[in-house]
Amino acid sequence: MNKLHKWSWLFIAVTIFALVIATGCGNTNKTAQSDNKPPSAAGGAPLTIKVLDIGQGDAILIRTKDQVVLVDTGDVPTKEKLVSMLKSQGINSIDKLIITHPHADHLGGAEAIFDNFTVKQIYDSGQKTTSNVYKQYLTQIKKKNIPFTVVTAGMTIDLGNETVLKVLAPDKQLFTGTESDLNNNSIVTKLVYGEFSMLLTGDAEKESEERMLHNDAAGLKSTLLKSGHHGSKSSSSVAFLQAVKPEAALISLGANNDYHHPHPSTLKKYNENKIKVYRTDTDGTLTVTTDGKTYTITKER
């Protein structure tokens, strides 16, 4: 081999070695957060969660490759806005409707949902009230003969595409005698897809949080948190936040609401625990997109 060829092969060998080293030292961080472009799916269709901007209430749209799921329906005054939002997403049927508890700001849009979409299955906390909104809800379920399931802690709801909702609350023995039994008996679920998870808390307050901590504190750890009770001071206890360890909290609430949500003390706890805050009143609809490894949070405005 002449000298020219010898040096050419040496140059090629050094170049290949450098490329191997550079590839091995790439970024291995599996959790990413951004307000920009969602990640592309890796090994499957992405999971999308929208915390909808429907004023002082909750309505969370979950879309997997196989199913459309709606957690709560907002309040009565925003029911038409909710219908419009869902139709703009090309939705004409809902595979699973989950009502965390029968307060009007979570149940109020149900009648409009029944009137405009085919609802295939309902999951409920089993709590009853005497309100007209709740009576209309039951009437529609019976009229349309929609399958109805009362959920309790320990159950799992399959959303397809290896996505599940693990039910963490309420227990079979519902709370009685708390400041708000309806809130404390809210359905709480942990949405799991690959390495990503999001805790959906309804309006669960400190009594429910304490029970979940007692039942399985380690199982609460989640990538993201849907803030309990719209960021009220009655929820998001320090012990609960330290168990969940979320990277961000998403708060669903109305602008300038009468309840002074989110409470300054709750925002302070989020800040002290290095939890980034997103709010529908200032950020609009919040869209979480994940491929089961990384995720993004996109603001509507």
C-alpha positions as CSV (number, residue, x, y, z in Angstrom):
1,M,0.0,0.0,0.0
2,N,1.5,3.4,-1.0
3,K,1.7,6.3,1.5
4,L,-1.3,8.1,-0.1
5,H,-3.6,5.1,0.4
6,K,-2.3,4.5,3.9
7,W,-3.2,8.0,5.0
8,S,-6.6,7.9,3.3
9,W,-7.6,4.7,5.2
10,L,-6.3,6.3,8.5
11,F,-8.5,9.4,7.9
12,I,-11.6,7.2,7.2
13,A,-11.0,5.2,10.4
14,V,-10.7,8.3,12.5
15,T,-13.8,9.8,11.0
16,I,-15.9,6.7,11.7
17,F,-14.6,6.5,15.3
18,A,-15.6,10.2,15.9
19,L,-19.1,9.6,14.6
20,V,-19.6,6.6,16.8
21,I,-18.5,8.6,19.9
22,A,-20.8,11.5,19.0
23,T,-23.8,9.2,18.5
24,G,-23.2,7.5,21.9
25,C,-23.1,10.9,23.7
26,G,-26.5,12.1,22.4
27,N,-29.2,13.5,24.6
28,T,-30.9,10.6,26.5
29,N,-33.5,12.7,28.4
30,K,-36.9,11.1,27.9
31,T,-39.0,13.9,29.2
32,A,-39.3,17.1,27.4
33,Q,-41.5,20.2,27.8
34,S,-42.2,22.9,25.3
35,D,-44.8,25.4,24.2
36,N,-44.0,24.8,20.6
37,K,-44.2,21.9,18.1
38,P,-45.6,18.5,19.5
39,P,-43.4,15.5,19.2
40,S,-43.8,13.0,16.4
41,A,-45.1,9.5,17.5
42,A,-42.4,6.9,18.3
43,G,-43.8,3.4,18.0
44,G,-47.4,4.4,17.8
45,A,-50.0,7.1,17.4
46,P,-49.6,10.0,19.9
47,L,-51.9,10.6,22.8
48,T,-53.5,14.0,22.9
49,I,-55.1,15.6,26.0
50,K,-56.9,19.0,25.7
51,V,-57.8,20.9,28.9
52,L,-60.5,22.9,27.2
53,D,-61.0,26.6,27.9
54,I,-64.7,26.5,28.9
55,G,-64.7,29.0,31.7
56,Q,-65.2,28.1,35.4
57,G,-65.5,24.3,35.0
58,D,-63.7,21.2,33.8
59,A,-63.9,19.5,30.4
60,I,-60.9,17.4,29.3
61,L,-60.7,15.8,25.9
62,I,-58.5,12.7,25.6
63,R,-57.8,11.2,22.1
64,T,-55.9,8.0,21.5
65,K,-55.5,6.2,18.2
66,D,-58.7,4.2,19.0
67,Q,-60.9,6.3,21.2
68,V,-62.4,9.6,22.1
69,V,-62.8,10.2,25.8
70,L,-64.4,13.3,27.5
71,V,-63.8,13.9,31.2
72,D,-66.5,16.2,32.5
73,T,-68.6,18.7,30.4
74,G,-68.2,22.1,31.9
75,D,-71.1,24.3,33.2
76,V,-74.5,25.0,31.6
77,P,-73.7,28.5,30.3
78,T,-70.8,27.1,28.2
79,K,-72.5,24.0,26.8
80,E,-72.8,25.3,23.3
81,K,-69.1,26.4,23.3
82,L,-68.2,22.9,24.4
83,V,-70.2,21.4,21.5
84,S,-68.6,23.7,19.0
85,M,-65.1,22.9,20.3
86,L,-65.7,19.2,19.9
87,K,-67.2,19.5,16.5
88,S,-64.3,21.6,15.3
89,Q,-62.1,18.6,16.2
90,G,-64.2,16.4,13.8
91,I,-65.8,14.5,16.6
92,N,-69.3,13.0,16.2
93,S,-69.2,10.3,18.8
94,I,-67.7,9.8,22.3
95,D,-66.5,6.4,23.3
96,K,-66.3,7.2,27.0
97,L,-67.8,10.0,29.0
98,I,-66.5,10.3,32.6
99,I,-68.3,12.5,35.0
100,T,-66.0,13.0,38.0
101,H,-68.8,14.3,40.3
102,P,-72.3,15.9,39.9
103,H,-71.5,19.6,40.4
104,A,-72.9,21.8,37.7
105,D,-69.5,23.0,36.5
106,H,-68.6,19.4,35.7
107,L,-71.9,18.0,34.6
108,G,-73.7,21.1,33.2
109,G,-72.9,20.4,29.5
110,A,-73.9,16.8,29.5
111,E,-77.4,17.4,28.1
112,A,-75.9,19.2,25.1
113,I,-73.4,16.4,24.7
114,F,-76.2,13.8,24.5
115,D,-78.1,15.9,22.0
116,N,-75.2,16.4,19.6
117,F,-73.0,13.3,19.9
118,T,-73.4,9.5,20.2
119,V,-72.1,8.6,23.7
120,K,-71.2,4.9,23.9
121,Q,-70.4,4.5,27.6
122,I,-70.6,6.5,30.8
123,Y,-68.5,6.3,33.9
124,D,-69.7,7.9,37.1
125,S,-68.8,8.3,40.8
126,G,-72.1,7.0,41.9
127,Q,-73.0,10.2,43.8
128,K,-76.5,11.5,43.6
129,T,-77.9,15.0,44.0
130,T,-81.4,16.6,43.7
131,S,-80.4,19.3,41.2
132,N,-82.3,19.6,38.0
133,V,-79.0,19.3,36.0
134,Y,-78.4,15.9,37.6
135,K,-82.0,14.8,37.1
136,Q,-81.8,15.7,33.4
137,Y,-78.5,13.8,33.1
138,L,-80.1,10.6,34.5
139,T,-83.2,11.0,32.3
140,Q,-81.1,11.3,29.1
141,I,-79.0,8.2,30.1
142,K,-82.2,6.1,30.6
143,K,-83.8,7.5,27.4
144,K,-80.8,6.7,25.2
145,N,-80.1,3.5,27.0
146,I,-76.4,4.3,27.5
147,P,-74.3,1.8,29.4
148,F,-73.4,3.1,32.8
149,T,-70.6,2.1,35.2
150,V,-70.0,3.3,38.7
151,V,-66.2,3.3,39.2
152,T,-64.2,2.8,42.4
153,A,-60.5,2.8,43.3
154,G,-58.6,-0.1,41.8
155,M,-60.5,-0.3,38.5
156,T,-58.7,0.3,35.2
157,I,-60.4,1.8,32.1
158,D,-58.8,0.7,28.8
159,L,-58.5,3.5,26.2
160,G,-56.8,1.4,23.5
161,N,-53.4,1.8,22.0
162,E,-51.8,0.8,25.3
163,T,-53.4,3.7,27.1
164,V,-55.2,3.2,30.4
165,L,-56.9,5.2,33.1
166,K,-56.1,3.8,36.5
167,V,-58.9,4.8,39.0
168,L,-57.4,6.0,42.3
169,A,-60.6,7.4,43.9
170,P,-63.2,7.3,45.2
171,D,-63.1,4.3,47.5
172,K,-66.2,2.1,47.8
173,Q,-66.8,3.7,51.1
174,L,-67.6,7.3,50.1
175,F,-66.8,10.3,52.3
176,T,-69.5,11.7,54.5
177,G,-69.4,14.7,56.7
178,T,-66.6,16.6,55.0
179,E,-66.9,20.2,53.9
180,S,-67.8,19.0,50.4
181,D,-68.5,15.3,50.1
182,L,-69.3,15.7,46.3
183,N,-65.8,17.1,45.7
184,N,-64.0,14.6,48.0
185,N,-65.8,11.7,46.2
186,S,-64.6,12.9,42.8
187,I,-63.3,10.3,40.4
188,V,-59.5,10.6,40.3
189,T,-57.7,8.8,37.5
190,K,-54.1,8.4,36.4
191,L,-53.7,8.5,32.7
192,V,-50.8,6.3,31.6
193,Y,-49.3,5.9,28.1
194,G,-45.8,4.5,28.0
195,E,-43.5,6.5,30.3
196,F,-45.9,9.4,30.4
197,S,-48.7,9.9,33.0
198,M,-51.1,12.6,34.0
199,L,-53.2,12.7,37.2
200,L,-56.8,13.9,36.6
201,T,-58.2,14.9,40.0
202,G,-61.7,16.3,39.4
203,D,-62.4,18.5,42.5
204,A,-60.8,16.2,45.0
205,E,-59.9,18.0,48.2
206,K,-57.4,17.4,51.0
207,E,-59.5,14.5,52.6
208,S,-59.4,12.6,49.3
209,E,-55.7,13.4,48.8
210,E,-54.9,12.1,52.3
211,R,-56.8,8.8,51.6
212,M,-54.9,8.4,48.3
213,L,-51.6,9.0,50.0
214,H,-52.6,6.3,52.6
215,N,-53.7,3.8,49.9
216,D,-50.7,4.1,47.6
217,A,-48.5,7.2,47.8
218,A,-45.9,5.8,45.3
219,G,-48.6,5.2,42.7
220,L,-49.5,8.9,42.6
221,K,-46.3,9.9,40.9
222,S,-47.2,11.5,37.6
223,T,-45.6,13.5,34.8
224,L,-48.3,16.1,34.9
225,L,-51.1,17.2,37.2
226,K,-54.6,18.5,36.4
227,S,-54.9,20.8,39.4
228,G,-57.5,19.7,41.9
229,H,-60.6,21.9,42.4
230,H,-59.5,24.6,39.9
231,G,-56.4,25.5,42.0
232,S,-58.4,26.0,45.2
233,K,-56.6,26.2,48.6
234,S,-58.7,23.1,49.6
235,S,-56.6,21.0,47.3
236,S,-52.9,20.4,46.4
237,S,-51.6,19.8,49.9
238,V,-47.8,19.8,50.3
239,A,-47.7,16.0,51.0
240,F,-49.8,15.3,47.9
241,L,-47.7,17.4,45.6
242,Q,-44.5,15.8,46.9
243,A,-45.9,12.4,46.2
244,V,-47.1,13.3,42.7
245,K,-43.9,15.2,41.8
246,P,-45.4,16.7,38.6
247,E,-43.3,18.7,36.2
248,A,-46.3,21.0,35.5
249,A,-49.8,21.7,36.8
250,L,-52.7,22.5,34.4
251,I,-55.5,24.6,36.0
252,S,-59.0,24.8,34.4
253,L,-60.8,27.9,35.5
254,G,-62.7,31.0,34.4
255,A,-61.2,34.5,34.2
256,N,-62.0,36.7,37.1
257,N,-64.1,34.0,38.7
258,D,-66.1,34.6,41.9
259,Y,-64.2,31.9,43.8
260,H,-60.7,33.6,43.6
261,H,-59.3,30.5,41.9
262,P,-56.4,29.8,41.7
263,H,-55.6,30.6,45.3
264,P,-52.3,32.4,45.9
265,S,-51.3,29.8,48.5
266,T,-51.7,27.0,46.0
267,L,-49.7,28.9,43.4
268,K,-47.0,29.5,46.1
269,K,-46.9,25.7,46.7
270,Y,-46.5,25.0,43.0
271,N,-43.6,27.5,42.8
272,E,-41.9,26.1,45.9
273,N,-42.1,22.6,44.4
274,K,-40.8,23.9,41.0
275,I,-44.0,23.0,39.3
276,K,-44.7,25.0,36.1
277,V,-48.2,26.4,35.9
278,Y,-50.5,26.6,32.9
279,R,-54.0,28.2,33.2
280,T,-56.9,28.1,30.8
281,D,-58.0,31.6,31.9
282,T,-54.8,33.2,30.7
283,D,-53.4,30.5,28.3
284,G,-56.6,29.3,26.6
285,T,-57.1,25.6,25.8
286,L,-54.0,23.6,26.9
287,T,-53.0,20.8,24.6
288,V,-50.7,18.0,25.8
289,T,-49.2,15.8,23.1
290,T,-47.1,12.8,23.9
291,D,-45.6,9.8,22.2
292,G,-45.2,7.9,25.5
293,K,-41.7,9.2,26.1
294,T,-41.6,13.0,25.5
295,Y,-44.4,15.5,25.7
296,T,-45.3,19.1,24.8
297,I,-47.8,21.5,26.3
298,T,-49.2,24.0,23.7
299,K,-51.1,27.1,24.7
300,E,-54.0,28.3,22.6
301,R,-53.0,32.0,23.1
